[in-house]
Amino acid sequence: KLYAAQFNVAKYDLEFEVSNIDVITRAEAIANTVLTAIVMALILVLGCVLLIALFKHLGLAISLSMIMATLTYIILLQAIPGIVVADSAFGAMAIAYFVGLFQSVSMLNNMKKQYALGKKLHARVKFGFLNSYAFMLDIFALLIVPAFVMFLFPSVGIKSFGTVLLMGLIIYTFFAILINKVFASWY
């Protein structure tokens, strides 16, 4: 109490800086989580409809992989302390999802080309993926560098955007390369 009283009467010569730290209430955190789930669900439904419309049953199998990737993404985003998933971070989530969707569509198109050449299902999956790896990794490398640079910025908004994009690129590329292959082989 004595220290607080001395502080209040300006006994100590202190300078204060205004910090730009936003405090999020529990209600805002819950609202952001619900909004994140709704936005990602809408984007996910559109992507799954596209995959199923273009690639029929195989698109359905790959849609299952995209659903699993999105659920993993949302769960991991909630686990990172200090990440605010709001405003610009929704754009990063959409970019990461569309990169994963584009990688999956590219892989399925390569499999379709292999089918047109008359290859059997096993060879179609094998060569479809082999022809897609370079393209998938090029897209990943193209976006991972700017995401990492944004992660290094001190601003909370830019850092959140970079972190969300970085995490999304890693998750969707992992699912596009490894899990999609498992589901396509299984199918």
BALOBA-1460 file (C-alpha; in Angstrom, 3 decimals):
// residues 187
<rec num="1" residu="k" x="0.000" y="0.000" z="0.000"/>
<rec num="2" residu="l" x="2.880" y="2.340" z="0.796"/>
<rec num="3" residu="y" x="4.469" y="1.765" z="-2.618"/>
<rec num="4" residu="a" x="1.125" y="2.345" z="-4.361"/>
<rec num="5" residu="a" x="0.616" y="5.573" z="-2.410"/>
<rec num="6" residu="q" x="4.093" y="6.817" z="-3.359"/>
<rec num="7" residu="f" x="3.453" y="5.836" z="-6.961"/>
<rec num="8" residu="n" x="0.149" y="7.745" z="-7.009"/>
<rec num="9" residu="v" x="1.709" y="10.967" z="-5.672"/>
<rec num="10" residu="a" x="4.400" y="10.747" z="-8.378"/>
<rec num="11" residu="k" x="7.309" y="10.201" z="-6.043"/>
<rec num="12" residu="y" x="8.961" y="8.043" z="-8.706"/>
<rec num="13" residu="d" x="10.005" y="9.509" z="-12.037"/>
<rec num="14" residu="l" x="8.532" y="7.054" z="-14.516"/>
<rec num="15" residu="e" x="7.712" y="7.259" z="-18.184"/>
<rec num="16" residu="f" x="4.971" y="5.182" z="-19.669"/>
<rec num="17" residu="e" x="4.633" y="4.029" z="-23.241"/>
<rec num="18" residu="v" x="1.334" y="3.200" z="-24.820"/>
<rec num="19" residu="s" x="1.386" y="-0.381" z="-25.965"/>
<rec num="20" residu="n" x="-0.791" y="-1.687" z="-28.720"/>
<rec num="21" residu="i" x="-1.783" y="-4.938" z="-27.034"/>
<rec num="22" residu="d" x="-5.328" y="-6.055" z="-27.592"/>
<rec num="23" residu="v" x="-7.002" y="-8.027" z="-24.854"/>
<rec num="24" residu="i" x="-9.570" y="-10.527" z="-25.999"/>
<rec num="25" residu="t" x="-12.355" y="-11.514" z="-23.689"/>
<rec num="26" residu="r" x="-13.579" y="-15.074" z="-23.339"/>
<rec num="27" residu="a" x="-16.784" y="-14.200" z="-25.214"/>
<rec num="28" residu="e" x="-14.761" y="-12.733" z="-28.110"/>
<rec num="29" residu="a" x="-12.537" y="-15.826" z="-28.196"/>
<rec num="30" residu="i" x="-15.585" y="-18.097" z="-28.364"/>
<rec num="31" residu="a" x="-17.156" y="-15.910" z="-31.059"/>
<rec num="32" residu="n" x="-13.905" y="-16.023" z="-33.091"/>
<rec num="33" residu="t" x="-13.772" y="-19.815" z="-32.768"/>
<rec num="34" residu="v" x="-17.381" y="-20.203" z="-33.895"/>
<rec num="35" residu="l" x="-16.880" y="-17.755" z="-36.771"/>
<rec num="36" residu="t" x="-13.708" y="-19.605" z="-37.789"/>
<rec num="37" residu="a" x="-15.588" y="-22.892" z="-37.873"/>
<rec num="38" residu="i" x="-18.463" y="-21.383" z="-39.890"/>
<rec num="39" residu="v" x="-16.209" y="-19.670" z="-42.449"/>
<rec num="40" residu="m" x="-14.059" y="-22.770" z="-42.889"/>
<rec num="41" residu="a" x="-17.159" y="-24.999" z="-43.134"/>
<rec num="42" residu="l" x="-18.550" y="-22.863" z="-45.961"/>
<rec num="43" residu="i" x="-15.255" y="-22.858" z="-47.831"/>
<rec num="44" residu="l" x="-14.873" y="-26.589" z="-47.187"/>
<rec num="45" residu="v" x="-18.339" y="-27.375" z="-48.563"/>
<rec num="46" residu="l" x="-17.605" y="-25.396" z="-51.730"/>
<rec num="47" residu="g" x="-14.289" y="-27.195" z="-52.225"/>
<rec num="48" residu="c" x="-15.789" y="-30.635" z="-51.599"/>
<rec num="49" residu="v" x="-18.626" y="-29.946" z="-54.045"/>
<rec num="50" residu="l" x="-16.036" y="-28.929" z="-56.646"/>
<rec num="51" residu="l" x="-13.954" y="-32.069" z="-56.059"/>
<rec num="52" residu="i" x="-16.990" y="-34.354" z="-56.234"/>
<rec num="53" residu="a" x="-18.366" y="-32.609" z="-59.338"/>
<rec num="54" residu="l" x="-15.060" y="-32.866" z="-61.201"/>
<rec num="55" residu="f" x="-13.753" y="-36.237" z="-60.047"/>
<rec num="56" residu="k" x="-16.813" y="-38.208" z="-58.831"/>
<rec num="57" residu="h" x="-15.951" y="-40.987" z="-56.350"/>
<rec num="58" residu="l" x="-12.249" y="-40.234" z="-56.161"/>
<rec num="59" residu="g" x="-13.161" y="-36.600" z="-55.450"/>
<rec num="60" residu="l" x="-15.270" y="-37.879" z="-52.548"/>
<rec num="61" residu="a" x="-12.268" y="-39.736" z="-51.116"/>
<rec num="62" residu="i" x="-10.068" y="-36.645" z="-51.452"/>
<rec num="63" residu="s" x="-12.841" y="-34.530" z="-49.887"/>
<rec num="64" residu="l" x="-12.551" y="-36.718" z="-46.799"/>
<rec num="65" residu="s" x="-8.861" y="-35.839" z="-46.652"/>
<rec num="66" residu="m" x="-9.659" y="-32.115" z="-46.992"/>
<rec num="67" residu="i" x="-12.212" y="-32.365" z="-44.165"/>
<rec num="68" residu="m" x="-9.628" y="-34.038" z="-41.932"/>
<rec num="69" residu="a" x="-7.038" y="-31.379" z="-42.818"/>
<rec num="70" residu="t" x="-9.470" y="-28.562" z="-42.019"/>
<rec num="71" residu="l" x="-10.411" y="-30.061" z="-38.653"/>
<rec num="72" residu="t" x="-6.731" y="-30.537" z="-37.816"/>
<rec num="73" residu="y" x="-6.068" y="-26.943" z="-38.870"/>
<rec num="74" residu="i" x="-8.814" y="-25.471" z="-36.694"/>
<rec num="75" residu="i" x="-7.787" y="-27.544" z="-33.678"/>
<rec num="76" residu="l" x="-4.126" y="-26.573" z="-34.010"/>
<rec num="77" residu="l" x="-4.978" y="-22.891" z="-34.465"/>
<rec num="78" residu="q" x="-6.807" y="-22.939" z="-31.153"/>
<rec num="79" residu="a" x="-3.811" y="-24.550" z="-29.462"/>
<rec num="80" residu="i" x="-1.296" y="-21.812" z="-30.330"/>
<rec num="81" residu="p" x="-1.179" y="-19.143" z="-27.642"/>
<rec num="82" residu="g" x="-1.119" y="-15.538" z="-28.787"/>
<rec num="83" residu="i" x="-2.696" y="-16.162" z="-32.179"/>
<rec num="84" residu="v" x="-5.781" y="-14.108" z="-32.816"/>
<rec num="85" residu="v" x="-7.903" y="-15.764" z="-35.486"/>
<rec num="86" residu="a" x="-9.941" y="-12.811" z="-36.664"/>
<rec num="87" residu="d" x="-10.154" y="-10.339" z="-39.524"/>
<rec num="88" residu="s" x="-7.109" y="-10.865" z="-41.757"/>
<rec num="89" residu="a" x="-6.455" y="-14.342" z="-40.390"/>
<rec num="90" residu="f" x="-9.637" y="-15.546" z="-42.126"/>
<rec num="91" residu="g" x="-8.032" y="-14.507" z="-45.405"/>
<rec num="92" residu="a" x="-4.935" y="-16.524" z="-44.541"/>
<rec num="93" residu="m" x="-7.111" y="-19.537" z="-43.747"/>
<rec num="94" residu="a" x="-8.881" y="-19.218" z="-47.085"/>
<rec num="95" residu="i" x="-5.580" y="-18.865" z="-48.969"/>
<rec num="96" residu="a" x="-4.157" y="-21.955" z="-47.258"/>
<rec num="97" residu="y" x="-7.309" y="-23.962" z="-47.988"/>
<rec num="98" residu="f" x="-7.373" y="-22.972" z="-51.651"/>
<rec num="99" residu="v" x="-3.687" y="-23.867" z="-51.988"/>
<rec num="100" residu="g" x="-4.489" y="-27.317" z="-50.583"/>
<rec num="101" residu="l" x="-7.513" y="-27.608" z="-52.857"/>
<rec num="102" residu="f" x="-5.459" y="-26.525" z="-55.873"/>
<rec num="103" residu="q" x="-2.777" y="-29.085" z="-55.016"/>
<rec num="104" residu="s" x="-5.423" y="-31.821" z="-54.755"/>
<rec num="105" residu="v" x="-7.076" y="-30.823" z="-58.037"/>
<rec num="106" residu="s" x="-3.676" y="-30.822" z="-59.747"/>
<rec num="107" residu="m" x="-2.937" y="-34.300" z="-58.448"/>
<rec num="108" residu="l" x="-6.359" y="-35.596" z="-59.513"/>
<rec num="109" residu="n" x="-5.942" y="-34.041" z="-62.979"/>
<rec num="110" residu="n" x="-2.619" y="-35.834" z="-63.356"/>
<rec num="111" residu="m" x="-4.311" y="-39.074" z="-62.349"/>
<rec num="112" residu="k" x="-7.036" y="-38.380" z="-64.929"/>
<rec num="113" residu="k" x="-4.350" y="-37.910" z="-67.616"/>
<rec num="114" residu="q" x="-2.814" y="-41.234" z="-66.627"/>
<rec num="115" residu="y" x="-6.249" y="-42.837" z="-66.973"/>
<rec num="116" residu="a" x="-6.605" y="-41.346" z="-70.450"/>
<rec num="117" residu="l" x="-3.303" y="-43.015" z="-71.354"/>
<rec num="118" residu="g" x="-4.872" y="-46.349" z="-70.398"/>
<rec num="119" residu="k" x="-2.979" y="-47.055" z="-67.197"/>
<rec num="120" residu="k" x="-4.514" y="-49.220" z="-64.503"/>
<rec num="121" residu="l" x="-5.686" y="-47.747" z="-61.203"/>
<rec num="122" residu="h" x="-2.512" y="-48.526" z="-59.237"/>
<rec num="123" residu="a" x="-0.260" y="-47.046" z="-61.941"/>
<rec num="124" residu="r" x="-2.615" y="-44.082" z="-62.288"/>
<rec num="125" residu="v" x="-2.261" y="-43.234" z="-58.595"/>
<rec num="126" residu="k" x="1.510" y="-43.783" z="-58.604"/>
<rec num="127" residu="f" x="2.299" y="-41.714" z="-61.701"/>
<rec num="128" residu="g" x="-0.363" y="-39.117" z="-60.921"/>
<rec num="129" residu="f" x="1.386" y="-38.371" z="-57.655"/>
<rec num="130" residu="l" x="4.890" y="-38.530" z="-59.075"/>
<rec num="131" residu="n" x="3.954" y="-35.924" z="-61.675"/>
<rec num="132" residu="s" x="2.324" y="-33.721" z="-59.017"/>
<rec num="133" residu="y" x="5.012" y="-33.568" z="-56.323"/>
<rec num="134" residu="a" x="7.127" y="-30.890" z="-58.008"/>
<rec num="135" residu="f" x="4.093" y="-28.704" z="-58.663"/>
<rec num="136" residu="m" x="2.784" y="-29.108" z="-55.104"/>
<rec num="137" residu="l" x="6.134" y="-28.272" z="-53.557"/>
<rec num="138" residu="d" x="6.579" y="-25.265" z="-55.880"/>
<rec num="139" residu="i" x="3.303" y="-23.756" z="-54.693"/>
<rec num="140" residu="f" x="4.268" y="-24.518" z="-51.093"/>
<rec num="141" residu="a" x="7.703" y="-22.903" z="-51.448"/>
<rec num="142" residu="l" x="6.259" y="-19.885" z="-53.246"/>
<rec num="143" residu="l" x="3.962" y="-19.036" z="-50.327"/>
<rec num="144" residu="i" x="5.938" y="-20.322" z="-47.341"/>
<rec num="145" residu="v" x="8.648" y="-17.641" z="-47.629"/>
<rec num="146" residu="p" x="6.268" y="-14.638" z="-47.435"/>
<rec num="147" residu="a" x="4.329" y="-16.363" z="-44.637"/>
<rec num="148" residu="f" x="7.535" y="-16.808" z="-42.642"/>
<rec num="149" residu="v" x="8.562" y="-13.185" z="-43.243"/>
<rec num="150" residu="m" x="5.137" y="-12.013" z="-42.003"/>
<rec num="151" residu="f" x="5.574" y="-14.219" z="-38.949"/>
<rec num="152" residu="l" x="8.695" y="-12.204" z="-38.051"/>
<rec num="153" residu="f" x="6.851" y="-8.847" z="-38.007"/>
<rec num="154" residu="p" x="6.182" y="-7.374" z="-34.560"/>
<rec num="155" residu="s" x="2.618" y="-6.309" z="-35.391"/>
<rec num="156" residu="v" x="0.048" y="-8.712" z="-33.936"/>
<rec num="157" residu="g" x="-2.189" y="-8.630" z="-37.025"/>
<rec num="158" residu="i" x="0.597" y="-9.335" z="-39.501"/>
<rec num="159" residu="k" x="2.167" y="-11.943" z="-37.230"/>
<rec num="160" residu="s" x="-1.204" y="-13.701" z="-36.856"/>
<rec num="161" residu="f" x="-1.743" y="-13.655" z="-40.632"/>
<rec num="162" residu="g" x="1.727" y="-15.089" z="-41.235"/>
<rec num="163" residu="t" x="1.349" y="-17.746" z="-38.552"/>
<rec num="164" residu="v" x="-2.096" y="-18.829" z="-39.739"/>
<rec num="165" residu="l" x="-0.900" y="-18.966" z="-43.346"/>
<rec num="166" residu="l" x="2.297" y="-20.807" z="-42.414"/>
<rec num="167" residu="m" x="0.435" y="-23.406" z="-40.397"/>
<rec num="168" residu="g" x="-2.246" y="-23.831" z="-43.069"/>
<rec num="169" residu="l" x="0.296" y="-24.314" z="-45.841"/>
<rec num="170" residu="i" x="2.112" y="-26.963" z="-43.849"/>
<rec num="171" residu="i" x="-1.071" y="-28.840" z="-42.904"/>
<rec num="172" residu="y" x="-2.746" y="-28.739" z="-46.320"/>
<rec num="173" residu="t" x="0.453" y="-29.631" z="-48.177"/>
<rec num="174" residu="f" x="1.052" y="-32.540" z="-45.789"/>
<rec num="175" residu="f" x="-2.484" y="-33.780" z="-46.363"/>
<rec num="176" residu="a" x="-2.284" y="-33.202" z="-50.133"/>
<rec num="177" residu="i" x="0.950" y="-35.143" z="-50.478"/>
<rec num="178" residu="l" x="0.644" y="-37.929" z="-47.914"/>
<rec num="179" residu="i" x="-2.948" y="-38.428" z="-46.812"/>
<rec num="180" residu="n" x="-4.438" y="-37.947" z="-50.279"/>
<rec num="181" residu="k" x="-2.115" y="-40.672" z="-51.555"/>
<rec num="182" residu="v" x="-3.323" y="-43.014" z="-48.831"/>
<rec num="183" residu="f" x="-6.972" y="-42.295" z="-49.632"/>
<rec num="184" residu="a" x="-6.449" y="-42.531" z="-53.398"/>
<rec num="185" residu="s" x="-4.609" y="-45.854" z="-53.010"/>
<rec num="186" residu="w" x="-7.304" y="-47.076" z="-50.630"/>
<rec num="187" residu="y" x="-10.014" y="-46.091" z="-53.105"/>
